Amino acid sequence: MTTKRLRIVVLVCSTRPGALGPAVGEWLTGTLAKSADMLDADLVPLAIGDLGLPFLDEEEHPSTGVHRQEHTRRWSRIVDGADGFVFVTPEYNYGMPATLKNALDYLGPEWAWKPAGFVSYGHTSAGTRAVQHAKQVVTTLRLVPLGATVALRIADAMQEDRFAPAARHAEAAEGLLSELVRLSRALAPLREHGHADSAAGPLPGSYARRLGPDDAPEVTVLQRCCWMEEALANDTLAIPALHESPDEVRAWLTDWRTTGLWRDGRLLGFVRTRRNGADLHVGRLAVAPDLRGRGIGRWLLDRAESAGEGCRRIVLSTGAASHRNLALYQRQGYVPLPDTADDGVVDLVKAVLVPTPAPPA
């Protein structure tokens, strides 16, 4: 699970001219701006009326993720890139606005495992019946509604034709944001596991995905744990992985293609690759010490080698006294290069087999 800043979409749901929704949305984002920054979250205000969504006009079922209309693809990118939502909604005839229902119905997997908070407004019920109506729908989409809500009675929130909620409403909004951020981070492993860019891993419940700069804190911690054993085996602390700062790790995560294996929000291992001419360089193969011997290293190495199509050979290095590593690499077909262990490091290579074309029928 990454520690990146969260992207929280604050969606104003009413499209009626002169509606109170925009004022409620502005009050909410203004009230929560400081707290959101302290919680490493960005509030992104958005109005349904600006999305240009007609009544659902896609041929394919939303669950397929196949979107033919540009307005749907644009909406899909917004929802897919969000880590949570706050729906600012009025109540129309005991229910949510048709505009919100329509926006929800457009998409499927993009909504899954993201928290949904509600700020409602209305007269007698302060919009709470709209929230109850919406919760029936969002849970079907695997959105996770919060327990905390903000309910605004219009008569109480207006002062001389100016929207000015009481202090208790601001306090309720702070509670909603706090709960939303905590839940969003807790749900992050489920979002990542189900994402199209992830692949099933070798352990039950594990999954692999490409690592990026936001993963630097987890990578830094894991590589220090892993390379301490290497330092003891090779009797040296002159190992970059032991000393790199998160910023230095962030830099090479940008330059190298790195695959990480995760389970339940924990980084179990990773490996990085980079092409250099006809060679594929493999490095930083790391497995959490308590999970060694379960095939993770071999699985990660296979994933790394799959990036070698079109290369002549695969090159990697390890400590001369890292006997566990050397045994793994040699079992996988790597051959030590002669005269490379003088500085305490052994370079190994493996030829990339080029498939033989099938004879003509």
VOBA-1610 file (N, C-alpha, C; in pm, whole numbers, padded with zeros to 5 digits, always signed):
BEGIN
Met+00085-00119+00000Met+00000+00000+00000Met+00089+00123+00000Thr+00064+00214-00092Thr+00147+00333-00101Thr+00107+00435+00004Thr+00195+00532+00024Thr+00166+00642+00116Thr+00145+00771+00038Lys+00100+00760-00084Lys+00079+00878-00168Lys-00034+00963-00113Arg-00037+01089-00156Arg-00148+01176-00119Arg-00277+01123-00181Leu-00382+01133-00105Leu-00511+01086-00152Leu-00579+01193-00237Arg-00654+01148-00334Arg-00731+01238-00420Arg-00879+01217-00389Ile-00939+01316-00325Ile-01079+01306-00282Ile-01163+01400-00368Val-01255+01344-00443Val-01342+01423-00529Val-01464+01469-00449Val-01486+01599-00447Val-01605+01657-00383Val-01703+01689-00496Leu-01806+01608-00508Leu-01896+01614-00624Leu-02027+01684-00587Val-02049+01800-00646Val-02175+01873-00629Val-02276+01814-00727Cys-02387+01762-00673Cys-02474+01677-00753Cys-02593+01749-00817Ser-02631+01864-00767Ser-02746+01935-00824Ser-02704+02013-00948Thr-02789+02008-01050Thr-02766+02088-01171Thr-02873+02194-01189Arg-02959+02211-01091Arg-03068+02308-01103Arg-03012+02451-01097Pro-03052+02538-01190Pro-03006+02678-01184Pro-03042+02742-01051Gly-02946+02809-00991Gly-02970+02875-00864Gly-02968+02783-00744Ala-02927+02658-00764Ala-02926+02561-00653Ala-02824+02602-00547Leu-02845+02552-00427Leu-02757+02582-00315Leu-02628+02498-00321Gly-02628+02393-00401Gly-02516+02299-00403Gly-02379+02361-00419Pro-02357+02450-00517Pro-02224+02510-00531Pro-02175+02582-00406Ala-02266+02652-00337Ala-02227+02721-00214Ala-02189+02621-00106Val-02262+02510-00098Val-02229+02406+00001Val-02092+02346-00031Gly-02068+02320-00159Gly-01939+02263-00198Gly-01823+02356-00167Glu-01841+02486-00194Glu-01735+02583-00164Glu-01710+02592-00014Trp-01818+02593+00063Trp-01802+02596+00210Trp-01726+02473+00258Leu-01761+02358+00204Leu-01699+02233+00249Leu-01550+02231+00218Thr-01513+02260+00094Thr-01371+02254+00057Thr-01291+02362+00130Gly-01351+02480+00149Gly-01282+02584+00223Gly-01262+02548+00369Thr-01365+02490+00429Thr-01358+02451+00570Thr-01254+02343+00594Leu-01241+02251+00499Leu-01156+02133+00519Leu-01018+02145+00456Ala-00988+02255+00390Ala-00862+02266+00316Ala-00741+02241+00404Lys-00735+02304+00519Lys-00618+02289+00606Lys-00606+02147+00659Ser-00716+02091+00705Ser-00714+01955+00759Ser-00677+01854+00651Ala-00730+01874+00530Ala-00699+01783+00421Ala-00549+01781+00392Asp-00488+01897+00392Asp-00344+01904+00366Asp-00266+01831+00475Met-00307+01847+00599Met-00239+01779+00709Met-00256+01628+00701Leu-00365+01584+00640Leu-00392+01440+00625Leu-00338+01385+00494Asp-00259+01464+00422Asp-00203+01423+00292Asp-00313+01386+00194Ala-00413+01473+00185Ala-00523+01452+00092Ala-00549+01580+00014Asp-00586+01564-00111Asp-00622+01677-00196Asp-00772+01671-00223Leu-00842+01780-00195Leu-00985+01789-00225Leu-01002+01846-00365Val-01074+01773-00448Val-01092+01812-00588Val-01238+01845-00611Pro-01275+01974-00614Pro-01416+02009-00636Pro-01458+01983-00780Leu-01579+01932-00795Leu-01630+01897-00927Leu-01782+01905-00924Ala-01840+01951-01032Ala-01986+01960-01042Ala-02035+01865-01151Ile-02138+01789-01121Ile-02193+01697-01221Ile-02233+01773-01347Gly-02282+01895-01329Gly-02324+01973-01445Gly-02212+02005-01541Asp-02087+01998-01495Asp-01973+02027-01582Asp-01923+01904-01656Leu-01980+01787-01628Leu-01931+01664-01688Leu-01990+01637-01827Gly-02101+01701-01856Gly-02164+01679-01987Gly-02215+01537-02006Leu-02269+01478-01899Leu-02320+01341-01908Leu-02469+01342-01944Pro-02505+01295-02063Pro-02648+01276-02091Pro-02699+01155-02015Phe-02828+01126-02025Phe-02874+01001-01966Phe-02799+00886-02032Leu-02767+00786-01953Leu-02677+00678-01991Leu-02698+00634-02136Asp-02591+00648-02216Asp-02603+00620-02359Asp-02495+00524-02409Glu-02446+00437-02320Glu-02346+00338-02360Glu-02414+00205-02393Glu-02366+00139-02498Glu-02423+00010-02537Glu-02379-00102-02443Glu-02251-00100-02404Glu-02198-00208-02321Glu-02235-00186-02175His-02245-00297-02101His-02273-00287-01958His-02156-00219-01888Pro-02182-00131-01791Pro-02072-00061-01723Pro-01969-00154-01660Ser-02011-00275-01622Ser-01917-00367-01557Ser-01806-00413-01650Thr-01827-00399-01782Thr-01724-00443-01877Thr-01608-00345-01885Gly-01631-00221-01845Gly-01526-00120-01859Gly-01506-00073-02001Val-01594-00114-02092Val-01585-00072-02233Val-01669+00054-02251His-01603+00165-02278His-01671+00293-02290His-01645+00350-02430Arg-01751+00373-02505Arg-01736+00422-02642Arg-01751+00574-02653Gln-01822+00634-02560Gln-01846+00778-02566Gln-01733+00853-02494Glu-01692+00964-02552Glu-01582+01041-02493Glu-01620+01093-02354His-01747+01134-02336His-01784+01184-02203His-01776+01073-02099Thr-01802+00949-02139Thr-01790+00838-02045Thr-01644+00810-02014Arg-01560+00812-02116Arg-01418+00786-02092Arg-01358+00893-02002Arg-01400+01017-02020Arg-01350+01125-01935Arg-01396+01105-01790Trp-01522+01070-01772Trp-01576+01045-01639Trp-01507+00924-01575Ser-01481+00823-01655Ser-01412+00703-01605Ser-01273+00737-01553Arg-01201+00821-01624Arg-01066+00858-01580Arg-01071+00934-01447Ile-01171+01020-01432Ile-01184+01096-01307Ile-01211+01003-01190Val-01307+00913-01206Val-01345+00823-01097Val-01234+00723-01068Asp-01172+00670-01173Asp-01066+00572-01154Asp-00947+00632-01080Gly-00921+00761-01102Gly-00807+00825-01038Gly-00834+00877-00899Ala-00957+00863-00852Ala-00993+00913-00718Ala-00973+00805-00613Asp-00947+00848-00490Asp-00933+00757-00377Asp-01052+00762-00283Gly-01147+00849-00312Gly-01265+00861-00229Gly-01351+00975-00279Phe-01474+00981-00227Phe-01570+01080-00276Phe-01649+01140-00161Val-01683+01267-00177Val-01784+01330-00093Val-01892+01380-00188Phe-02012+01327-00172Phe-02124+01367-00256Phe-02203+01476-00184Val-02208+01593-00246Val-02285+01705-00193Val-02420+01702-00263Thr-02523+01660-00191Thr-02649+01630-00259Thr-02771+01692-00190Pro-02864+01741-00269Pro-02995+01780-00214Pro-03086+01658-00207Glu-03204+01679-00154Glu-03306+01575-00152Glu-03422+01619-00240Tyr-03455+01535-00337Tyr-03569+01563-00424Tyr-03673+01453-00404Asn-03788+01488-00349Asn-03898+01392-00335Asn-03854+01263-00266Tyr-03791+01280-00150Tyr-03748+01167-00067Tyr-03632+01087-00129Gly-03565+01141-00227Gly-03458+01064-00290Gly-03345+01153-00339Met-03244+01088-00396Met-03131+01163-00451Met-03167+01217-00589Pro-03095+01316-00638Pro-03123+01370-00771Pro-03097+01266-00880Ala-03173+01274-00986Ala-03152+01183-01099Ala-03013+01200-01157Thr-02956+01320-01147Thr-02822+01344-01201Thr-02717+01259-01129Leu-02732+01242-00998Leu-02637+01159-00924Leu-02656+01012-00960Lys-02780+00967-00965Lys-02805+00827-01002Lys-02748+00797-01141Asn-02767+00888-01233Asn-02717+00869-01368Asn-02564+00863-01370Ala-02499+00952-01296Ala-02353+00953-01292Ala-02298+00825-01230Leu-02366+00773-01129Leu-02324+00647-01069Leu-02340+00531-01166Asp-02452+00530-01239Asp-02483+00418-01328Asp-02390+00408-01447Tyr-02322+00515-01483Tyr-02235+00513-01600Tyr-02118+00415-01586Leu-02071+00395-01463Leu-01946+00321-01442Leu-01968+00200-01352Gly-01867+00113-01348Gly-01874-00006-01265Gly-01748-00024-01181Pro-01647-00094-01235Pro-01527-00125-01156Pro-01454-00001-01104Glu-01469+00111-01171Glu-01397+00232-01129Glu-01436+00278-00988Trp-01557+00242-00944Trp-01604+00286-00812Trp-01553+00197-00698Ala-01510+00077-00727Ala-01494-00026-00625Ala-01392+00010-00517Trp-01431-00018-00393Trp-01346-00009-00275Trp-01295+00133-00249Lys-01384+00228-00271Lys-01353+00367-00239Lys-01458+00419-00142Pro-01417+00494-00042Pro-01514+00544+00057Pro-01600+00655-00002Ala-01723+00661+00044Ala-01818+00763-00003Ala-01879+00833+00117Gly-01853+00963+00127Gly-01915+01044+00230Gly-02026+01129+00170Phe-02118+01173+00254Phe-02232+01251+00206Phe-02247+01378+00288Val-02262+01488+00215Val-02303+01615+00275Val-02436+01649+00210Ser-02542+01641+00288Ser-02676+01661+00233Ser-02736+01792+00284Tyr-02830+01842+00207Tyr-02900+01963+00249Tyr-03045+01955+00201Gly-03132+02016+00277Gly-03273+02014+00244Gly-03352+02086+00351His-03481+02064+00351His-03567+02134+00446His-03594+02046+00568Thr-03706+01981+00576Thr-03744+01909+00698Thr-03642+01804+00739Ser-03595+01722+00645Ser-03505+01611+00680Ser-03359+01644+00657Ala-03328+01766+00616Ala-03189+01807+00588Ala-03122+01718+00484Gly-03203+01659+00396Gly-03147+01577+00288Gly-03112+01436+00326Thr-03143+01394+00448Thr-03099+01262+00493Thr-03167+01148+00418Arg-03289+01171+00369Arg-03355+01064+00293Arg-03288+01042+00158Ala-03231+01148+00102Ala-03153+01132-00021Ala-03029+01046+00004Val-02968+01066+00121Val-02848+00988+00154Val-02883+00840+00170Gln-02993+00811+00239Gln-03032+00671+00255Gln-03063+00607+00120His-03125+00682+00033His-03153+00632-00102His-03022+00604-00176Ala-02928+00698-00169Ala-02802+00682-00241Ala-02719+00566-00187Lys-02725+00543-00056Lys-02645+00435+00002Lys-02684+00299-00055Gln-02812+00280-00087Gln-02853+00153-00147Gln-02784+00129-00280Val-02758+00238-00352Val-02697+00226-00485Val-02545+00213-00474Val-02483+00296-00391Val-02336+00297-00388Val-02280+00166-00334Thr-02351+00102-00241Thr-02300-00026-00190Thr-02303-00133-00298Thr-02399-00126-00389Thr-02403-00220-00501Thr-02282-00204-00591Leu-02232-00082-00600Leu-02114-00053-00682Leu-01984-00078-00605Arg-01994-00131-00484Arg-01881-00159-00395Arg-01811-00032-00347Leu-01880+00081-00357Leu-01837+00196-00279Leu-01869+00166-00132Val-01794+00226-00042Val-01813+00199+00101Val-01858+00328+00169Pro-01988+00339+00202Pro-02037+00463+00263Pro-01988+00479+00406Leu-01961+00603+00443Leu-01916+00633+00578Leu-02034+00632+00675Gly-02001+00616+00802Gly-02101+00637+00905Gly-02121+00785+00932Ala-02012+00862+00924Ala-02018+01006+00948Ala-02084+01077+00830Thr-02173+01170+00859Thr-02237+01250+00755Thr-02247+01395+00804Val-02278+01483+00710Val-02309+01622+00743Val-02447+01650+00685Ala-02543+01684+00769Ala-02680+01710+00726Ala-02715+01855+00758Leu-02749+01931+00655Leu-02772+02075+00670Leu-02919+02108+00643Arg-02988+02161+00744Arg-03121+02215+00722Arg-03105+02356+00666Ile-03165+02380+00552Ile-03145+02507+00483Ile-03182+02625+00573Ala-03291+02612+00646Ala-03335+02723+00731Ala-03232+02757+00838Asp-03162+02655+00888Asp-03062+02679+00992Asp-02930+02730+00935Ala-02903+02698+00809Ala-02772+02731+00751Ala-02770+02865+00678Met-02886+02927+00662Met-02892+03054+00590Met-02902+03171+00689Gln-02823+03272+00666Gln-02827+03394+00746Gln-02834+03513+00651Glu-02952+03576+00646Glu-02972+03692+00558Glu-02933+03659+00414Asp-02989+03551+00363Asp-02966+03507+00225Asp-02820+03467+00198Arg-02747+03441+00304Arg-02607+03398+00288Arg-02591+03262+00354Phe-02521+03171+00284Phe-02500+03036+00337Phe-02392+03041+00444Ala-02428+03016+00568Ala-02333+03026+00680Ala-02368+02920+00784Pro-02324+02797+00764Pro-02355+02690+00859Pro-02294+02717+00996Ala-02348+02651+01095Ala-02300+02669+01232Ala-02169+02594+01254Ala-02106+02624+01367Ala-01978+02560+01400Ala-01992+02409+01410Arg-02108+02361+01455Arg-02126+02216+01469Arg-02121+02146+01333His-02163+02217+01228His-02157+02158+01095His-02012+02147+01048Ala-01932+02248+01077Ala-01790+02242+01042Ala-01722+02128+01118Glu-01760+02110+01244Glu-01703+02001+01323Glu-01743+01865+01264Ala-01869+01855+01220Ala-01913+01730+01157Ala-01838+01704+01027Ala-01810+01811+00952Ala-01735+01796+00828Ala-01593+01747+00855Glu-01531+01798+00961Glu-01397+01752+00997Glu-01399+01603+01032Gly-01502+01561+01104Gly-01513+01419+01137Gly-01533+01332+01015Leu-01612+01382+00921Leu-01634+01308+00796Leu-01503+01291+00720Leu-01425+01399+00708Leu-01299+01391+00635Leu-01202+01295+00703Ser-01193+01302+00834Ser-01102+01214+00907Ser-01137+01067+00884Glu-01266+01035+00893Glu-01309+00897+00871Glu-01285+00855+00726Leu-01311+00944+00633Leu-01293+00911+00492Leu-01147+00880+00460Val-01056+00960+00513Val-00913+00937+00487Val-00867+00805+00547Arg-00907+00778+00671Arg-00867+00651+00734Arg-00921+00532+00655Leu-01047+00541+00615Leu-01107+00430+00541Leu-01045+00415+00403Ser-01013+00526+00339Ser-00951+00518+00207Ser-00817+00447+00213Arg-00738+00478+00313Arg-00608+00411+00325Arg-00625+00263+00361Ala-00725+00233+00442Ala-00749+00093+00478Ala-00795+00011+00357Leu-00869+00075+00267Leu-00922+00005+00150Leu-00823+00000+00033Ala-00712+00072+00044Ala-00618+00080-00068Ala-00572-00056-00119Pro-00541-00154-00032Pro-00501-00285-00086Pro-00608-00350-00173Leu-00735-00333-00137Leu-00842-00390-00219Leu-00851-00320-00354Arg-00831-00188-00354Arg-00835-00115-00481Arg-00720-00160-00571Glu-00602-00172-00513Glu-00486-00211-00593Glu-00501-00353-00645His-00550-00443-00559His-00562-00584-00598His-00655-00599-00717Gly-00761-00521-00719Gly-00858-00533-00827Gly-00829-00448-00948His-00719-00373-00945His-00691-00282-01056His-00644-00359-01178Ala-00674-00304-01295Ala-00640-00371-01420Ala-00490-00390-01437Asp-00409-00305-01373Asp-00263-00313-01389Asp-00199-00416-01297Ser-00274-00481-01210Ser-00217-00577-01118Ser-00232-00719-01171Ala-00147-00809-01120Ala-00151-00950-01162Ala-00142-01037-01038Ala-00203-01154-01044Ala-00202-01245-00929Ala-00059-01287-00897Gly-00028-01294-00767Gly+00105-01332-00723Gly+00112-01479-00684Pro+00228-01523-00634Pro+00249-01665-00605Pro+00187-01712-00473Leu+00157-01619-00382Leu+00096-01655-00255Leu-00053-01622-00258Pro-00134-01697-00186Pro-00278-01666-00182Pro-00301-01521-00138Gly-00382-01450-00215Gly-00414-01312-00182Gly-00310-01210-00222Ser-00198-01254-00280Ser-00094-01159-00319Ser-00116-01113-00462Tyr-00060-00998-00494Tyr-00071-00944-00629Tyr+00052-00860-00659Ala+00084-00850-00786Ala+00200-00773-00830Ala+00154-00654-00912Arg+00226-00545-00898Arg+00202-00428-00980Arg+00332-00350-00993Arg+00335-00263-01091Arg+00453-00180-01109Arg+00463-00078-00996Leu+00582-00060-00944Leu+00605+00038-00838Leu+00642+00172-00900Gly+00606+00278-00829Gly+00637+00413-00873Gly+00696+00494-00759Pro+00723+00621-00784Pro+00785+00707-00682Pro+00708+00711-00550Asp+00575+00698-00555Asp+00497+00702-00431Asp+00524+00583-00340Asp+00585+00478-00395Asp+00613+00359-00316Asp+00750+00364-00248Ala+00820+00475-00262Ala+00957+00485-00210Ala+00968+00454-00061Pro+00878+00500+00026Pro+00895+00468+00170Pro+00895+00318+00198Glu+00802+00243+00136Glu+00796+00099+00160Glu+00919+00029+00103Val+00963+00072-00016Val+01081+00011-00078Val+01205+00037+00008Thr+01218+00157+00059Thr+01334+00192+00143Thr+01343+00102+00265Val+01230+00083+00332Val+01230+00000+00453Val+01263-00145+00420Leu+01200-00199+00316Leu+01221-00340+00284Leu+01364-00367+00240Gln+01421-00280+00158Gln+01556-00310+00111Gln+01658-00298+00224Arg+01635-00212+00320Arg+01727-00207+00434Arg+01719-00334+00516Cys+01599-00388+00532Cys+01585-00515+00603Cys+01657-00627+00529Cys+01639-00631+00398Cys+01695-00741+00319Cys+01846-00733+00307Trp+01899-00615+00285Trp+02042-00605+00260Trp+02126-00602+00387Met+02065-00595+00503Met+02142-00610+00626Met+02201-00750+00633Glu+02123-00849+00593Glu+02174-00986+00589Glu+02290-00999+00490Glu+02278-00929+00376Glu+02386-00930+00278Glu+02512-00865+00335Ala+02492-00759+00412Ala+02607-00691+00472Ala+02682-00784+00567Leu+02607-00860+00647Leu+02670-00953+00740Leu+02741-01065+00666Ala+02677-01118+00562Ala+02737-01229+00487Ala+02864-01187+00416Asn+02867-01063+00365Asn+02981-01017+00286Asn+03076-00928+00365Asp+03046-00910+00494Asp+03133-00833+00584Asp+03162-00693+00530Thr+03054-00625+00489Thr+03070-00488+00440Thr+02939-00412+00456Leu+02953-00283+00484Leu+02837-00195+00487Leu+02832-00106+00363Ala+02925-00127+00272Ala+02931-00046+00150Ala+02832-00098+00046Ile+02706-00098+00084Ile+02598-00147-00002Ile+02498-00033-00018Pro+02478+00019-00138Pro+02389+00135-00156Pro+02250+00116-00097Ala+02195-00005-00107Ala+02059-00028-00058Ala+02045-00002+00091Leu+02154-00007+00164Leu+02149+00018+00308Leu+02146+00166+00342His+02187+00249+00250His+02208+00390+00282His+02118+00486+00205Glu+02051+00437+00102Glu+01971+00527+00020Glu+01857+00590+00099Ser+01836+00717+00077Ser+01723+00787+00138Ser+01598+00761+00055Pro+01480+00789+00110Pro+01358+00775+00029Pro+01362+00858-00099Asp+01425+00975-00095Asp+01434+01056-00217Asp+01521+00989-00322Glu+01629+00925-00279Glu+01715+00854-00374Glu+01643+00732-00431Val+01567+00663-00346Val+01488+00550-00396Val+01381+00599-00493Arg+01320+00711-00460Arg+01218+00769-00548Arg+01277+00798-00687Ala+01402+00842-00690Ala+01466+00874-00818Ala+01485+00750-00903Trp+01535+00639-00842Trp+01556+00522-00928Trp+01426+00448-00959Leu+01324+00465-00877Leu+01194+00408-00913Leu+01138+00475-01039Thr+01181+00596-01065Thr+01141+00665-01187Thr+01217+00611-01308Asp+01344+00575-01288Asp+01430+00535-01400Asp+01423+00386-01431Trp+01395+00303-01332Trp+01391+00158-01351Trp+01246+00111-01354Arg+01223+00002-01425Arg+01091-00063-01419Arg+01095-00161-01303Thr+01016-00134-01202Thr+01022-00213-01079Thr+00887-00278-01052Thr+00889-00408-01028Thr+00768-00483-00995Thr+00768-00515-00847Gly+00657-00485-00781Gly+00644-00514-00639Gly+00535-00617-00615Leu+00557-00703-00517Leu+00457-00803-00477Leu+00397-00760-00344Trp+00263-00754-00340Trp+00192-00703-00223Trp+00093-00807-00171Arg+00061-00794-00043Arg-00053-00866+00014Arg-00102-00791+00137Asp-00230-00761+00138Asp-00293-00691+00251Asp-00218-00564+00288Gly-00175-00489+00186Gly-00109-00362+00210Gly+00037-00371+00246Arg+00093-00491+00248Arg+00235-00509+00282Arg+00315-00540+00157Leu+00429-00474+00141Leu+00520-00503+00031Leu+00603-00625+00069Leu+00585-00734-00006Leu+00653-00861+00026Leu+00787-00874-00044Gly+00802-00810-00158Gly+00926-00821-00234Gly+00919-00735-00358Phe+01033-00719-00423Phe+01035-00641-00547Phe+01160-00676-00627Val+01159-00636-00753Val+01274-00653-00841Val+01267-00543-00946Arg+01384-00496-00992Arg+01385-00390-01092Arg+01461-00435-01216Thr+01424-00378-01330Thr+01489-00409-01458Thr+01509-00281-01538Arg+01612-00287-01623Arg+01636-00176-01715Arg+01718-00228-01833Arg+01681-00186-01952Arg+01753-00228-02072Arg+01873-00137-02095Asn+01981-00199-02142Asn+02100-00124-02181Asn+02155-00191-02306Gly+02121-00137-02421Gly+02160-00200-02547Gly+02093-00335-02561Ala+02174-00438-02582Ala+02120-00573-02599Ala+02108-00648-02467Asp+02139-00581-02357Asp+02134-00644-02225Asp+02012-00597-02146Leu+01955-00689-02069Leu+01855-00653-01969Leu+01921-00665-01833His+01929-00554-01761His+01990-00554-01628His+01880-00576-01523Val+01903-00674-01438Val+01812-00707-01329Val+01881-00675-01198Gly+01809-00612-01107Gly+01872-00578-00980Gly+01772-00563-00867Arg+01828-00547-00748Arg+01750-00524-00627Arg+01639-00628-00608Leu+01673-00753-00628Leu+01575-00859-00601Leu+01566-00876-00450Ala+01452-00841-00394Ala+01435-00841-00248Ala+01311-00919-00209Val+01323-00998-00102Val+01209-01071-00046Val+01212-01052+00105Ala+01098-01022+00163Ala+01090-01004+00308Ala+01151-01126+00378Pro+01240-01105+00474Pro+01312-01217+00536Pro+01222-01327+00591Asp+01106-01292+00646Asp+01020-01394+00705Asp+00944-01476+00601Leu+00956-01440+00473Leu+00883-01511+00368Leu+00976-01584+00271Arg+01102-01591+00304Arg+01196-01660+00215Arg+01170-01810+00218Gly+01206-01875+00108Gly+01184-02018+00096Gly+01046-02055+00047Arg+00967-01955+00003Arg+00831-01982-00044Arg+00815-01955-00194Gly+00927-01942-00264Gly+00923-01927-00409Gly+00903-01786-00458Ile+00905-01688-00368Ile+00879-01550-00409Ile+00994-01496-00494Gly+01118-01523-00451Gly+01233-01474-00527Gly+01236-01529-00668Arg+01211-01658-00680Arg+01210-01720-00814Arg+01098-01661-00899Trp+00982-01638-00837Trp+00869-01582-00911Trp+00900-01441-00959Leu+00959-01359-00872Leu+00995-01223-00911Leu+01101-01224-01021Leu+01195-01316-01011Leu+01298-01325-01114Leu+01237-01363-01248Asp+01142-01454-01247Asp+01073-01490-01372Asp+01001-01369-01430Arg+00937-01290-01344Arg+00868-01169-01391Arg+00967-01072-01454Ala+01083-01058-01390Ala+01184-00967-01444Ala+01234-01016-01580Glu+01257-01146-01591Glu+01310-01200-01716Glu+01211-01186-01831Ser+01082-01179-01798Ser+00982-01166-01904Ser+00995-01033-01978Ala+01069-00938-01920Ala+01091-00810-01987Ala+01210-00816-02082Gly+01272-00934-02096Gly+01394-00945-02176Gly+01373-00979-02322Glu+01250-00976-02368Glu+01225-01007-02509Glu+01300-00908-02599Gly+01374-00962-02694Gly+01452-00879-02784Gly+01593-00851-02735Cys+01624-00892-02611Cys+01759-00874-02558Cys+01845-00997-02590Arg+01975-00978-02583Arg+02067-01089-02608Arg+02097-01166-02481Arg+02104-01095-02368Arg+02134-01163-02243Arg+02077-01082-02126Ile+02066-01150-02011Ile+02020-01087-01887Ile+02138-01085-01791Val+02160-00970-01729Val+02277-00949-01645Val+02230-00911-01504Leu+02293-00970-01403Leu+02266-00930-01265Leu+02391-00951-01181Ser+02389-00899-01058Ser+02506-00906-00970Ser+02460-00940-00829Thr+02552-00997-00751Thr+02526-01022-00610Thr+02659-01030-00537Gly+02653-01032-00405Gly+02775-01041-00326Gly+02843-01175-00342Ala+02976-01175-00340Ala+03051-01299-00360Ala+03024-01400-00250Ala+02986-01354-00132Ala+02956-01445-00021Ala+02806-01465+00000Ser+02725-01417-00093Ser+02579-01434-00083Ser+02541-01568-00144His+02569-01674-00070His+02557-01808-00127His+02412-01845-00161Arg+02316-01797-00083Arg+02176-01825-00114Arg+02139-01765-00250Asn+02181-01640-00272Asn+02151-01574-00399Asn+02218-01646-00516Leu+02346-01678-00498Leu+02420-01744-00605Leu+02356-01878-00642Ala+02310-01951-00541Ala+02247-02081-00569Ala+02118-02063-00649Leu+02037-01962-00611Leu+01914-01936-00684Leu+01943-01901-00829Tyr+02036-01809-00850Tyr+02063-01764-00986Tyr+02119-01876-01072Gln+02205-01958-01016Gln+02262-02066-01096Gln+02158-02173-01127Arg+02065-02196-01034Arg+01955-02289-01065Arg+01869-02236-01179Gln+01862-02104-01191Gln+01780-02043-01295Gln+01857-02024-01426Gly+01979-02078-01432Gly+02053-02077-01558Gly+02154-01965-01573Tyr+02183-01892-01467Tyr+02282-01784-01474Tyr+02422-01841-01453Val+02516-01782-01523Val+02655-01827-01518Val+02742-01711-01471Pro+02826-01733-01367Pro+02914-01625-01321Pro+03016-01589-01429Leu+03038-01461-01446Leu+03144-01416-01536Leu+03278-01434-01467Pro+03380-01475-01540Pro+03511-01495-01477Pro+03572-01362-01432Asp+03649-01371-01324Asp+03728-01257-01276Asp+03641-01136-01240Thr+03522-01161-01185Thr+03438-01047-01146Thr+03418-01038-00996Ala+03481-01130-00920Ala+03458-01131-00775Ala+03569-01062-00697Asp+03662-00998-00767Asp+03774-00936-00697Asp+03730-00825-00602Asp+03622-00754-00637Asp+03574-00645-00552Asp+03461-00690-00461Gly+03445-00821-00447Gly+03341-00874-00359Gly+03205-00886-00424Val+03196-00860-00554Val+03070-00867-00627Val+03086-00964-00743Val+02989-01052-00761Val+02989-01147-00871Val+02885-01103-00974Asp+02928-01090-01100Asp+02836-01062-01210Asp+02797-01194-01275Leu+02669-01209-01304Leu+02620-01332-01367Leu+02539-01295-01492Val+02540-01385-01589Val+02467-01360-01713Val+02387-01485-01750Lys+02283-01460-01825Lys+02199-01568-01878Lys+02159-01530-02019Ala+02184-01620-02113Ala+02149-01593-02251Ala+01998-01597-02268Val+01946-01508-02350Val+01804-01506-02381Val+01780-01593-02503Leu+01698-01695-02485Leu+01671-01786-02596Leu+01579-01720-02697Val+01618-01728-02822Val+01535-01674-02930Val+01451-01787-02986Pro+01318-01775-02984Pro+01233-01883-03035Pro+01266-01917-03180Thr+01272-02045-03209Thr+01298-02090-03346Thr+01168-02085-03426Pro+01170-02017-03542Pro+01047-02010-03621Pro+00999-02149-03662Ala+00871-02167-03660Ala+00814-02295-03701Ala+00835-02314-03851Pro+00866-02437-03893Pro+00884-02462-04037Pro+00754-02439-04112Pro+00763-02397-04237Pro+00640-02376-04314Pro+00561-02505-04330Ala+00432-02491-04327Ala+00345-02609-04339Ala+00354-02668-04479
//
